Amino acid sequence: MTDPIADMLTRIRNALIAKHKSVIVPSSSIKVEIVSVLRDEGYIMDYKLIEDGLKKMISIELKYTDDYISVIREIRRVSKPGRRIYVKKDEIPRVMGGLGISILSTSKGIVTGLKARSSGVGGEIICTVV
């Protein structure tokens, strides 16, 4: 697999379309940080780490409204292995005029675009969520 982050985002997207309550993805430290940001921003209910012998997995509990409409309307990979997208602190995009978030990999860890802007750091745009 050339892009494990894109694979995780695609699994989340597919689970949301199929109206699943949760989805299981292979674990890595960067994926755990991305899922943690999604939980902190209210896009998913919760996540937990599962260890099955040698394999480590992340179980992500998806979030829906009372009408069973997904809270995440769109989740899109921005920076890809073939084309990395880096931005300065002043160039961090506002997703849908502030209705969504961008998740960045900065020198201060994986943070939202808003936190990166307030911390005064730029970085690689991993994905955007609306």
C-alpha positions as CSV (number, residue, x, y, z in Angstrom):
1,M,0.0,0.0,0.0
2,T,1.5,3.3,-1.0
3,D,-0.7,5.7,0.9
4,P,-2.0,4.2,4.2
5,I,-3.6,7.5,5.3
6,A,-5.7,7.7,2.1
7,D,-6.7,4.1,2.7
8,M,-7.9,5.0,6.2
9,L,-9.9,8.0,4.9
10,T,-11.4,5.8,2.2
11,R,-12.5,3.1,4.7
12,I,-14.1,5.9,6.8
13,R,-15.9,7.3,3.7
14,N,-17.1,3.9,2.6
15,A,-18.4,3.0,6.1
16,L,-20.3,6.3,6.3
17,I,-21.9,5.6,2.9
18,A,-22.9,2.1,4.1
19,K,-24.2,3.6,7.4
20,H,-21.9,1.4,9.6
21,K,-21.6,2.2,13.3
22,S,-17.9,1.6,13.3
23,V,-14.9,0.9,11.1
24,I,-11.6,-0.9,11.8
25,V,-8.4,0.3,10.2
26,P,-4.8,-0.7,10.6
27,S,-3.0,1.3,13.2
28,S,0.0,3.7,13.0
29,S,1.0,6.6,15.2
30,I,0.0,9.2,12.6
31,K,-3.4,7.6,12.0
32,V,-4.1,7.6,15.8
33,E,-3.2,11.3,15.9
34,I,-5.5,12.1,12.9
35,V,-8.4,10.1,14.5
36,S,-7.8,11.9,17.8
37,V,-8.2,15.3,16.0
38,L,-11.4,14.0,14.4
39,R,-12.7,13.0,17.8
40,D,-11.7,16.3,19.5
41,E,-13.4,18.3,16.7
42,G,-16.6,16.3,17.0
43,Y,-16.6,14.4,13.7
44,I,-16.5,10.9,15.2
45,M,-17.8,9.6,18.5
46,D,-14.6,7.8,19.8
47,Y,-11.9,5.4,18.9
48,K,-10.0,2.6,20.6
49,L,-6.9,0.7,19.9
50,I,-7.2,-3.0,19.4
51,E,-4.2,-5.4,19.6
52,D,-4.6,-8.8,18.0
53,G,-1.2,-10.5,18.6
54,L,1.1,-8.8,16.1
55,K,-1.5,-6.6,14.4
56,K,-2.6,-3.3,15.9
57,M,-5.9,-1.9,14.7
58,I,-8.0,1.2,15.4
59,S,-11.7,0.8,15.9
60,I,-13.4,4.1,14.9
61,E,-17.0,4.7,16.2
62,L,-18.7,6.9,13.6
63,K,-21.0,9.8,14.4
64,Y,-24.5,10.4,12.9
65,T,-27.3,12.9,13.6
66,D,-30.7,11.8,15.0
67,D,-31.9,11.3,11.4
68,Y,-28.9,9.0,10.8
69,I,-27.2,11.4,8.5
70,S,-23.4,11.4,8.8
71,V,-21.7,14.2,10.6
72,I,-18.8,14.0,8.1
73,R,-20.1,15.2,4.7
74,E,-16.8,15.1,3.0
75,I,-13.3,13.8,4.0
76,R,-10.6,14.4,1.3
77,R,-6.9,13.7,1.1
78,V,-4.9,16.8,0.1
79,S,-1.2,16.0,0.3
80,K,-0.4,12.7,-1.4
81,P,2.9,10.7,-1.6
82,G,3.4,11.8,-5.2
83,R,2.6,15.4,-4.5
84,R,3.1,16.9,-1.1
85,I,1.3,20.1,-0.3
86,Y,3.1,22.4,2.3
87,V,1.7,25.7,3.4
88,K,3.1,28.6,5.5
89,K,1.1,29.8,8.6
90,D,-0.5,32.6,6.5
91,E,-1.5,30.3,3.7
92,I,-3.4,27.7,5.7
93,P,-6.8,27.3,3.9
94,R,-10.1,27.9,5.5
95,V,-12.3,24.9,4.6
96,M,-15.8,26.1,3.4
97,G,-15.3,29.5,5.1
98,G,-14.7,28.0,8.5
99,L,-17.4,25.3,8.4
100,G,-14.9,22.5,8.0
101,I,-11.3,21.8,9.2
102,S,-8.0,21.1,7.6
103,I,-5.7,18.7,9.4
104,L,-2.0,19.5,9.2
105,S,1.2,17.8,10.1
106,T,3.4,20.5,11.8
107,S,6.5,20.6,13.9
108,K,4.1,20.7,16.9
109,G,2.3,17.4,15.8
110,I,-0.9,16.7,14.0
111,V,-3.3,19.7,14.5
112,T,-6.2,21.5,12.9
113,G,-5.6,24.4,10.6
114,L,-7.0,26.8,13.2
115,K,-4.6,25.6,15.9
116,A,-1.6,25.7,13.5
117,R,-2.6,29.3,12.6
118,S,-2.8,30.4,16.2
119,S,0.5,28.6,17.1
120,G,2.1,30.4,14.2
121,V,3.3,27.3,12.3
122,G,2.7,25.9,8.9
123,G,3.1,22.3,7.6
124,E,1.8,19.6,5.3
125,I,-1.9,19.6,4.7
126,I,-3.0,16.0,5.3
127,C,-6.7,16.2,4.6
128,T,-9.8,18.4,4.8
129,V,-13.0,17.5,6.6
130,V,-16.5,19.0,6.2
